């Protein structure tokens, strides 16, 4: 039997940490979750009782389970929004947000950048290759065009999409980034992805060993994602 790592917080501890983080950005989260539990639970109870009648045990159990499920969904979404709000505006925030994607995606942060901390991240998944820029839109144009040319030379047949994170025209807000890339058309099959990743590995091996821009770069939200799921 595997021993539990004492340095790793337990499930309840993770949930409490996530709740405390969320409450700082969303002070009404407690009332919202309580209201969700009561309303959805009552609706579930009423539905089952009207359909089956008789004993109250099953309608009560169903109502509690349904209400708890609704609370978990609402809390997960609000915890995600709170986590994104904490890192928004920091270098690497987009790469961290992309950590919320499910399996089948690979994120390579900061494959290109400028001295002013404009950054280009690369996401590889079912839509092909997605180049995601963070920083000044004007400076990013040349940087993303350069990265696109490099990638087209090694994976010319793969779809390449460019997105810029921000709140300006034709930009994608950080809070909507995961949803946006998830809805891109699927053009790359799993069997093709292996070949694409191998070619990109060769491309990255030829890059200059230039140090990453200084400053905080949160490139993972794995912990936040686990907290949201109560793991």
N, C-alpha and C positions, 0 to 999 in steps of 0.2 A: 504493500500500500504506500503510495507516494505521500511524503510529508509535506505539510502546508508551509509555504514560504512565509516566515514571520514578518518579513519586510513588505509583503503584499497585502493591501487592505482587503478585508472580507467584503462579501456582497452587501451586507447592510451598511458597512462603513462607506462603501462606494456610493450607494444610493444617497446617504446623508450628505456626503461631500458634494454630490451633484445637485442635491436640493438646495444646499446653502449657497452654492455658486449661482444657481438659477434665481434664488430669492433676492440676491443683490441687484440683479438686472430687472427682475419682475417681482416687485414686493407683494403683489396680489396672488402669487402662485398658490398659496395655501387655500385661499377662499375659492379660487378657480377649480382646484382639484377636488375640494370638498363638495362644491356645487355639482361638478361632473359626476362624482360618485352617487350623490343623492338623486339627481335627475335621471341619469341613465339607469341606475339601479331600480328606481321606482317604475320607470317605463318598462324595464324587463320583467319586474314582478307583475305589473298590471297585465302585460301581454300574455304571460304564461297562465296567470290565474283566470283570465277571461277565456282562454282556449281550453284549459284542462279543468279548472274549478277544483272542488274537493279540498284535499289537504293543502296547507299553506307552506309545507316544508320545501317542496320542489320550487315553487315560485320564489321563495325567499333566497334559496341557494342560487338559483339562476340569476336573480336580480343582483346579488352580491358579486357573483363572478363577472357578470356583464359590466357592472359599474367599475369593478377593479380593472378590467381590461381597458375600459374607456379612460380611466385615470392614467394608466401606463402609457397609452397612446398620446394623450394630451401632454403629460409630463415630458415624454421623450421629445416631442416637437418643440416645447418651450425650453427645455434644457439645451437642445441643439441651437436654438436661436440665441440663447444667453452665451453659449460657448463661442459662437461666431462673433457676437458683439464684443467680446473681450479681446479678440485678436484682430478685429477689423482695423485696417489702416497700417498694420505692422507688415514689414517685409516678410514674405512667405506665407501670408494668411491664406491665400488661395490654395497653396499646396496642402496646408493643414486641413482646410475645408474639404478637399478632395479625399482625405482619409476617411470621410464618412460614406464613401461609395462602397457598395458591396463587392464581393469577389468578382474576378474577371477583369479588373482594371489594374494598370500599373502607373504610378505617378513618379516622375523623375523631377525633383525640384531644382530650380535655378540652373537650367542647362545653358542659359545665356543671361547676361546682366551688364549693366553699365556702372560707371563709378558713382552715379547718382542714385544707385540702388533700384533702378528699373530692372525688373526680373521677368524672365520667360520660363515657365514650367511646361513640362510635357506630360500629357496623359495619353496612354495607349489602352484602347478597349474596343468594344463592339463597333463604335462609330469610326474606328481608324485611329489617326493621330490627332490630338487636339493640343494646339499650342496656346497657352494661357498667359497673357501678359499682365503685369502689375506695375503701376508707376505712371509717369507722365505719358499721356497718349501720343504726343508728338515724337518723343524720343523712342517710344516703343515701336513706331512704324518701321524705322530702319532696322531695329534689332529683330523684330519678328519676321521681316522680309528676308533678312540674312539667314535666320534659322529655317525658314521655309525652304529656301534654296538648298541648304545643306541636306535637309531631309528628302527633298524631291530627287536629289542625286542618288540616294541609296534605296528609297522606297517610292519610286515614281508612280507605281500602280495603286498605292494606298491613299485613301481620302485624307486630306489634311485640312483641319478646320482651325481658324484663328478666333480667339475670344479675348477681350480685354476686360478686366475686372474693374468696376467703378460705378459711379452713379450718374455719369454723363450720358450724352446721346450715343446710341449704338454700343453701350457698355453693359456689362452684366453685374448687378449688385452681388456682393459676396454671399448674401443669404440665399440667393437664387441660383448660385453657380452649380451646385450638385444637381438640382432639378433640370437645369438647362442642358448640361452634358448628358444626363440620363435620357433625355428626350431626343437627342440627335439620331438621325437615321442610322440603322445598323448596316454597316458595309464590310465589316471584317469578321470572318469566321474564326472560331477558336483554333483550328488547325493552321490558319494563315498567321495568327498572332504570334505563334512560336517563331516563325521565319522572320517576321517583322522585328521582333525583339532582338533576335540574333544580329540582324543588320544594324539596328540602332546601337547595339553594344559595340560593334566595330566602329561606328561613327563617333561614339563618345570616347573611345580609346584614343582617337586621333586629336582630341581637343587639347588645347594648351592647359597646363596645370596652373591656371590663374586662381588665386585665393578668392573665396566667396566674399561678397560685400559685407562690411562690418554691420553689427547691429543684431537685434533679436530676430530669429527666423523660425517661427513655430511651424515645423514641417509635419507634425503628426497630431491627430486628434483621436488616436486610438483609445487613450484613457477616457476621454470625454464620451466617446461612443460607447465604451463598455459601461460607464456610469449610467448612461441613458437607458441601456438595456438591463441594468441591474446586475451586471456580471463583474 
